Amino acid sequence: MDNFSRTFEVDLPSAETMDAYLDQIIPIVRPLSEDLREKEFYLDKGWMEIRDDERWHDKVLHFFHDNGEYLISTNGNIDSGNWRFLDHSNKFILNSSEMFELAFLDSQFFILKKHGDQKRLGRRKYFVMVFEPIGKRIEWRDAMELLFNKYRNNNNWLMIIVVIVLLLMAIVFMLS
């Protein structure tokens, strides 16, 4: 049965950078995402920023409050700013200076994609935040695996259907 279940297992795509992973993962998990209008998923929670830069060792937490207040804690030092989203567009503006599009949102991940061609400019494309209790325990590659598991776990129903169909076929074969 173990070999049978591995037949349906989907492997994490291979990539070298977090942006490259996300370019492959986001399109398949996007249907599982919430919308920015569903503020309960991102308001008043600590979101830990994740990057794939080995020189980046800061612990950065982001907090979004209902009144548009945006707090950033970098290694315990607090800065403040503002945020807002543009109705009907799933665009998110930080500090009145950066525009992002929602890439993925749920209770564990808040991933924004910087508007424009960031690759051409040599900048990172995605702004990745993970719910703090999870983010404290994982590295960026583990976060990509966790995000991809949302797709894997959502497809378990397919394996169950296949097993049921095979069982029904076996019963019909035995009765005939």
ABEGO torsion letter per residue (X at the ends): XAAAAAAABBBBBBBABAAAAAAAAAAAAAAABBBAABAAAABGBBBBBBBABAABABBBBBBBBAAGBBBBBBGGBBBBBBBBBBBGAGBBBBGGABBBBBABBBAABBBBBBBEBAAAAGBBABBBBBBAAAAAABBAAAAAAAAAAAAAAAAAAAAAAAAAAAAAAAAAAAAX
